């Protein structure tokens, strides 16, 4: 099924039968990606006395409990409620789900003991574009990103100036293949989160904070996807929480004549 749409005076066509899922699945195995010093997820059948919710053990259905943390166990989308004293739910903040997205690939720059995505890198890669959503693939794009334990590894992160630049050019949804846009150990500064969401005070939210904007972390973009413009479908589970597991899907676009 192909759809056509117009965005900023440009006509596009997308083939919905050719999705590119850039989410990481959640499992109770050692292959599940992990961050923030927690253990792997647990998926296990419910037990009531001698009854076990598992067909292989005599039940009529499989009936599992799942214990996980959206921030540390795979692809997730978060709202500014992640860093504010007042509760804000991703389920309330994200109300539309299709966006024009730009995919860029960057090699984080070495800065002392860190690897950082800089404003200059992002600005050059975008080359004047101001997309609704930005997808950042870091290089090298190793397959072990899909099952890496990021705890205590000081992964690359986004410079505060880069996050501020994305806010200034109107990027509403930021997606990245790292466990966080901020440094793993930053004494709670969360500079990139605050800059992107325009949160000036986490105790009392400023009126111009970006309530409808999101950050999605721990994605994986296959090498086969070329940098460029895509249609993004950003789907979440209906959790009343600051973050939810999510399933971002990209669709390649073709420009068509009106």
Residue, then its C-alpha position, 0 to 999 in steps of 0.5 A: x500500500x502506497x500513500x501520498x502526502x504533501x509537506x511544506x510544498x513538497x509531494x512525497x510517496x511512501x510504501x507502507x509495505x516496506x517498513x524499517x523497524x528501528x526499535x530493539x525488542x525486549x526479551x528475558x535473555x542475556x541478549x537484551x540491551x541493558x543500561x543504568x546498572x540494572x539486571x535483564x528483564x524478567x518474563x515469567x508465567x503467573x503462578x497461583x499455588x500449583x497453577x502455572x500460566x504456561x501451556x507447556x505446563x498444563x495451562x490453557x493459555x500462556x499468561x506472563x508477568x513482565x518486569x522491565x524498566x523502559x529507560x534501561x531495557x530497550x527502545x523507549x520514548x520519553x517526555x520532559x516528565x523524565x526530569x521534572x518534579x511534577x508528573x508528566x506522562x508520555x501518553x499525554x505529551x505525544x498525541x500525533x505519531x507521523x513525522x517527517x524525519x531526517x536520518x544522519x550518521x555521525x562519528x562521535x568526536x573524542x574529547x578527553x575521555x569522552x566521545x561527544x556528538x557536537x553541534x558542528x557535526x549535526x549542523x553540517x549533516x543537516x545542511x540547512x534542513x529543519x526536520x520535525x524529527x531527527x534520527x541519529x545513527x552513531x558510527x561505527x554501527x556495530x551489531x552488538x549495539x543490539x545486545x550491549x550492556x552499557x552500564x559503566x562504559x561511558x557511552x557517547x552522548x550529545x553535547x548541550x550545544x547540539x541539543x540547544x541547536x536542535x531546539x532552535x531549528x524546531x526539531x520536535x522528536x529526537x531519536x538516537x542509538x545510545x542509552x542517553x543523550x547525556x553523559x552516563x555520569x554527569x552528577x545529575x546535570x542532564x544538560x542535553x535533556x534540559x536544553x532540548x526540552x527547554x527545561x530551566x527549572x526541574x522543580x517548577x516548570x517554565x511556561x515555554x518548556x517543550x511539553x509535546x517534544x520527545x526523546x527516543x533512545x536505544x534505537x538501532x538503524x541498520x546499515x542498509x538505511x541510507x542517510x536522508x529523509x523518511x516518514x517516521x511512525x513513532x508508536x508507544x504503549x499507552x503507559x501513564x509514565x514519563x517513558x514508554x517502550x516504543x516502536x519507531x518505524x521509518x518509511x523511505x520517501x520518493x518525491x513526486x510531481x504534483 
